[in-house]
Amino acid sequence: MKKRLFAVLMAATMVASLVACGSTETPATTEEAPATEAPATTEAAPAADNTEAPATEAAADLKIAMITDSGDITDMSFNQTTYEASDAFAKANGLEFQYYKPTEDSDEARTAAFNNAVADGYNVVVVPGYLFAGMIASVADANPEVTIIALDVSQGDFEGAGMTELPSNVCSFTYQEELAGYMAGYAVVKEGYKKLGFLGGMAVPAVVRYGYGFVQGADAAATELGIASDVEVNYVYGGQFFGDEAVTATMDTWYSNGTEIVFACGGGIFTSAGEAAKKVDGKVVGVDVDQSGTIDGLYGEGVCVTSAMKGLAATVNATLTDVVAGNWAAHAGKIENLGIVSGDDPSLNYVQLPTETWSMTNFTVDDYKALVKSMADGYVTVDSNIDVQPTTAIKVTTFDNIH
């Protein structure tokens, strides 16, 4: 399965957009299909001009829908990435596609959106993030003919919704965020940053794994350089997945007191880090996708140093490819945790740093490849435990949640 996952359509792996980490209401930068809110309409997403491939005979009866979580497809993170990947796949394969936006942030609204999609004839539904556990638990068994593909919904999320075992029409993919966080923390310290910050959204497992991985990576790099006593990390959760005045005020304080770079991990919460960084020539690490274009576009060239990414688009592409090819059995009823699958080609991994927009000079792409190779070969290990913050030689100062 892993070979199939990383082999299919990797060119679209990291379209600019999580995280399950959250969303923000920033205006979209690309042409988008009209959302469908309950009650649903039957209007499908517009196709690219005369570029659709005809649907194969086996796939002719498939119709793909995507449901947003509490945000929309302009969040430059989970929703947008999932939308763009699903839309692009549908167009490339001559299939109908539509996205649905729930009327509010609740299980009931997400379930209503699902029911509207099914009533409109959509039989493959893609959903991004842990918020969908409750919806899936309430609709999966009642709709065995509908294939549900979930991104970043964990076993714990499903169990919390009362579902101890996935039915055969559901699959979910989670990611080893601690590895991507480690890469980012290691890279920025090797690049020369000593005063770091971690700004998480809500302290859900995916965000915590990112943060604890970031701390471990920074600690490892500082120890290797012999500067552990000089490196420190401020650590806080915003308690939400969007920026606001209170979060920005905290970031202003950090940057004005010497913080050089902040890993902003929580959907739209990066806006507060970016606003504060812009005032003092500070830096930001993006999350989930390559956010350099978005962050630099909003706050200035070079503000985003790198991004800790996971392969959302590649997962969508590969799984939908299997659905079309009749290979759903490879995924049915499974939760797969995706991470490093190649030590030789980092671009094939489901957790990575972006190399196409690389701007670091002290820590080079070759250095990054060597790090990934060491991780793949087991010489570098990262603790995935989220119950206790990692013990480090560097100083980590944890603050109370902002909200």
C-alpha positions in Angstrom: 0.0 0.0 0.0 2.8 2.4 0.9 4.4 1.9 -2.5 1.1 2.8 -4.2 0.6 5.8 -1.9 3.9 7.4 -2.7 4.0 6.4 -6.3 0.8 8.0 -7.4 0.6 11.6 -8.5 3.4 12.9 -6.2 3.7 16.0 -8.4 0.6 17.3 -6.6 1.8 16.3 -3.2 2.0 19.7 -1.6 -0.4 22.1 -3.2 -0.5 25.4 -1.2 -3.4 25.3 1.3 -4.8 20.5 7.8 -4.5 20.7 9.3 -6.8 19.3 10.8 -5.0 21.9 12.8 -7.8 24.4 11.9 -8.8 27.1 9.5 -9.2 30.8 8.9 -11.4 33.0 6.7 -8.7 34.5 4.5 -9.9 35.3 0.9 -9.1 32.6 -1.6 -6.4 33.2 -4.1 -7.6 30.8 -6.7 -10.9 30.4 -8.5 -13.2 28.1 -6.5 -16.3 26.1 -6.8 -19.5 27.3 -5.1 -20.0 25.8 -1.7 -23.1 23.9 -0.9 -24.7 24.5 2.5 -27.7 22.7 3.8 -30.1 22.5 2.0 -27.8 21.3 -0.8 -28.0 22.3 -4.4 -27.2 20.1 -7.3 -24.6 22.4 -8.9 -21.3 20.7 -9.3 -17.8 22.2 -9.1 -16.9 23.8 -12.4 -14.5 21.9 -14.6 -11.4 23.4 -16.2 -12.0 24.5 -19.7 -12.1 21.4 -22.0 -9.4 19.7 -19.9 -11.4 16.9 -18.3 -10.4 13.4 -19.1 -13.4 11.1 -19.8 -14.3 8.9 -16.9 -13.4 5.2 -17.3 -16.2 2.7 -17.5 -15.5 1.4 -14.0 -15.5 4.8 -12.5 -18.4 6.3 -14.5 -20.8 6.0 -11.5 -18.5 7.6 -9.0 -19.2 11.1 -7.8 -16.8 12.7 -5.3 -17.8 15.1 -2.6 -15.7 16.9 0.0 -17.0 18.4 3.3 -15.2 21.2 5.0 -14.8 21.2 8.8 -15.4 24.4 10.8 -13.7 26.6 8.2 -13.8 26.7 4.4 -11.7 26.1 1.3 -9.8 29.4 1.7 -8.0 28.4 4.9 -4.6 27.8 3.2 -4.4 24.6 5.2 -6.4 21.4 5.6 -9.6 22.4 3.9 -8.0 24.1 1.0 -5.5 21.3 0.3 -8.2 18.6 0.5 -10.5 20.6 -1.7 -7.9 21.3 -4.4 -6.6 17.8 -4.4 -10.1 16.3 -4.7 -11.2 18.8 -7.3 -8.0 18.2 -9.4 -8.4 14.5 -9.2 -12.0 14.7 -10.3 -11.2 16.9 -13.3 -8.3 14.7 -14.4 -10.5 11.6 -14.3 -13.7 13.1 -15.7 -15.7 12.7 -12.5 -18.3 15.0 -10.9 -17.1 16.8 -7.8 -18.7 19.2 -5.3 -17.8 20.4 -1.9 -20.2 21.1 1.0 -19.8 23.6 3.8 -21.7 22.8 7.0 -23.9 25.6 8.2 -22.2 25.7 11.6 -19.4 24.0 13.6 -21.3 21.0 15.0 -21.6 17.2 14.4 -25.2 17.8 13.4 -24.3 20.3 10.7 -21.5 18.1 9.4 -24.0 15.1 9.3 -26.5 17.2 7.5 -23.9 18.2 4.9 -23.1 14.5 4.4 -26.7 13.6 4.0 -27.1 16.4 1.5 -24.2 15.1 -0.5 -25.6 11.5 -0.5 -29.0 12.9 -1.5 -27.3 14.6 -4.4 -25.9 11.3 -5.6 -22.3 11.6 -4.3 -21.0 8.2 -3.2 -17.3 9.0 -2.4 -16.9 11.5 0.5 -13.6 13.0 1.6 -13.4 14.7 4.9 -10.4 16.5 6.6 -9.7 16.4 10.3 -10.6 15.0 13.7 -13.9 17.0 13.9 -15.4 14.4 11.5 -15.2 11.5 13.9 -18.7 12.1 15.3 -20.2 12.5 11.8 -18.6 9.3 10.6 -19.8 7.4 13.6 -23.4 8.5 12.9 -23.5 7.9 9.2 -21.1 5.2 8.1 -23.2 2.1 9.0 -26.4 3.6 7.6 -24.7 4.3 4.3 -22.6 1.3 3.4 -22.7 2.2 -0.3 -20.9 5.5 0.4 -17.1 5.4 0.6 -15.7 7.7 3.3 -12.1 8.8 3.2 -10.9 10.6 6.3 -7.7 12.6 6.8 -6.2 12.9 10.3 -9.0 11.2 12.2 -7.3 9.0 14.7 -8.3 5.8 16.6 -8.7 7.9 19.7 -11.0 10.3 17.8 -13.2 7.5 16.6 -13.3 5.9 20.1 -14.3 9.2 21.6 -17.2 9.2 19.1 -18.2 5.7 20.2 -16.8 3.9 17.2 -14.3 1.2 18.3 -13.9 -0.4 14.8 -14.2 1.2 11.4 -16.7 -0.3 9.0 -15.5 -1.5 5.6 -16.7 1.7 3.8 -14.4 3.9 5.9 -10.7 4.5 5.9 -8.6 7.1 7.7 -5.0 8.3 7.4 -3.0 9.9 10.2 0.5 11.3 10.1 3.6 11.2 12.2 3.7 14.9 12.9 6.5 14.5 15.4 8.9 13.6 12.6 8.0 16.8 10.6 8.2 18.9 13.7 11.6 17.4 14.5 12.9 18.2 11.0 11.8 21.8 11.4 13.2 22.3 14.9 16.5 20.7 13.9 16.7 22.8 10.7 16.1 26.2 12.2 18.7 25.7 15.0 21.3 24.4 12.5 20.4 27.5 10.4 21.4 29.7 13.4 18.3 30.5 15.3 18.6 30.2 19.1 15.5 31.9 20.5 12.5 29.8 19.3 8.8 29.7 19.9 6.1 27.2 19.4 2.5 28.5 19.0 0.1 25.7 18.8 -3.6 25.9 18.1 -5.8 23.6 20.2 -3.8 21.0 22.1 -5.1 18.1 20.1 -2.8 15.1 19.5 -1.6 16.2 16.1 -0.6 19.7 17.3 1.1 18.3 20.4 3.1 15.8 18.3 4.2 18.7 16.1 5.3 20.7 19.1 7.1 18.0 21.0 8.9 16.9 17.8 9.9 20.5 17.2 11.4 20.7 20.7 13.3 17.4 20.2 14.7 18.5 16.9 15.9 21.8 18.3 17.4 20.0 21.2 19.3 17.5 19.0 20.7 20.2 16.8 21.8 22.4 19.7 23.5 19.5 21.4 25.3 18.6 18.2 26.5 22.2 17.9 27.5 22.4 21.5 25.1 25.4 22.2 22.4 23.7 24.2 22.8 26.3 27.0 22.2 29.1 24.4 19.0 27.7 22.8 15.6 28.2 24.3 12.0 27.7 23.3 8.8 29.5 24.4 5.9 27.1 24.2 2.2 27.9 24.3 -1.2 26.8 22.8 -3.6 29.4 21.6 -6.7 27.3 22.4 -8.1 27.9 19.0 -7.3 27.5 15.3 -7.3 31.2 14.3 -5.4 34.3 15.2 -6.8 37.2 17.1 -5.8 40.2 19.1 -4.9 38.2 22.3 -2.7 35.7 20.4 -1.1 38.5 18.4 -0.3 40.4 21.7 1.4 37.3 23.1 3.4 37.0 19.9 4.3 40.7 20.1 5.7 40.1 23.6 7.7 37.1 22.5 9.3 38.8 19.5 10.0 42.0 21.3 11.7 40.0 24.1 14.1 38.3 21.6 12.2 35.4 20.1 13.6 35.0 16.6 11.3 32.4 15.0 8.0 30.9 15.9 6.5 27.5 14.7 2.9 28.5 14.2 1.0 25.2 14.2 -2.7 25.5 14.1 -4.4 26.5 10.9 -5.1 30.2 10.8 -3.3 30.9 14.0 -0.2 31.7 11.9 -1.8 35.1 11.1 -1.0 36.3 14.7 2.6 35.0 14.5 3.0 36.6 11.0 1.6 40.0 12.1 3.9 40.1 15.1 7.0 38.9 13.1 6.5 41.5 10.5 6.9 44.4 13.0 10.4 43.3 14.1 11.8 41.4 11.2 11.0 38.1 12.9 10.5 34.7 11.2 7.8 32.0 11.1 7.7 28.2 10.5 4.6 27.1 8.6 2.7 23.9 9.0 0.9 21.1 7.2 1.7 22.5 3.7 4.4 24.8 2.2 3.1 28.1 3.6 6.0 30.2 2.3 3.9 31.7 -0.5 1.0 32.6 1.8 3.0 33.9 4.8 5.6 35.8 2.7 2.8 37.2 0.6 1.0 38.6 3.6 3.9 39.6 5.8 7.0 40.1 3.6 9.5 38.2 1.6 11.5 35.7 3.7 9.3 35.7 6.8 8.5 32.0 6.4 11.8 30.1 6.8 10.4 26.6 6.2 7.3 24.5 6.9 6.7 21.2 8.6 4.5 19.4 6.1 2.4 16.3 5.7 1.3 14.7 2.5 -2.4 15.5 2.4 -2.8 15.9 -1.3 -0.7 12.8 -2.1 -3.0 10.8 0.3 -6.1 12.1 -1.4 -4.7 11.3 -4.9 -3.5 7.9 -4.1 -6.6 6.8 -2.3 -9.0 8.1 -4.9 -6.9 6.4 -7.5 -7.4 3.1 -5.7 -11.1 3.7 -5.5 -11.4 4.3 -9.2 -9.2 1.3 -9.9 -11.4 -0.9 -7.7 -8.7 -1.4 -5.1 -10.7 -0.1 -2.1 -10.0 -3.3 -0.2 -6.4 -2.0 0.4 -7.9 0.7 2.7 -11.3 -0.6 3.8 -11.8 -0.4 7.6 -8.2 0.7 8.2 -6.4 3.6 9.9 -2.9 4.0 8.5 -0.2 6.1 10.2 2.0 7.7 7.4 5.5 9.0 7.8 8.9 8.3 6.2 8.8 5.7 3.4 12.1 6.7 1.7 15.5 7.6 3.1 16.8 8.3 -0.3 14.1 10.6 -1.7 12.6 12.9 0.9 9.9 14.1 -1.6 8.3 10.6 -1.4 7.7 10.9 2.3 4.4 11.9 4.0 6.2 14.1 6.5 8.8 16.5 5.1 10.2 20.0 4.6 9.7 21.8 1.3 12.8 21.8 -0.9 11.4 23.6 -3.9 11.2 26.8 -1.9 14.3 26.2 0.2 15.8 29.5 1.5 18.1 28.3 4.3 21.8 28.5 3.7 23.6 27.2 6.8 21.4 24.1 6.8 21.3 23.0 3.1 19.1 20.6 1.2 21.9 18.1 1.3 22.0 18.4 5.1 18.3 17.9 5.1 18.6 14.8 3.0 21.2 13.4 5.3 18.9 14.0 8.3 16.0 12.2 6.6 18.3 9.3 5.7 19.4 9.0 9.3 15.8 9.0 10.4 14.8 6.4 7.9 17.7 4.2 8.9 16.8 4.4 12.6 19.9 6.4 13.7 17.7 9.3 14.6 14.5 8.5 16.6 11.8 10.8 17.7 9.6 10.1 20.8 5.9 10.2 19.8 4.6 10.2 23.4 2.2 13.2 23.9 1.6 12.6 27.6 4.8 14.2 28.8 6.8 17.0 27.3 10.3 15.8 26.2 13.2 16.2 28.5 15.8 18.4 26.9 19.1 20.1 27.4 17.8 23.3 26.0 15.5 25.5 28.0 11.8 25.1 27.3 9.4 27.6 28.9 5.8 26.5 28.8 3.1 29.2 29.2 -0.6 28.8 30.1 -3.0 28.6 27.1 -3.8 32.0 25.7 -7.5 31.2 25.5 
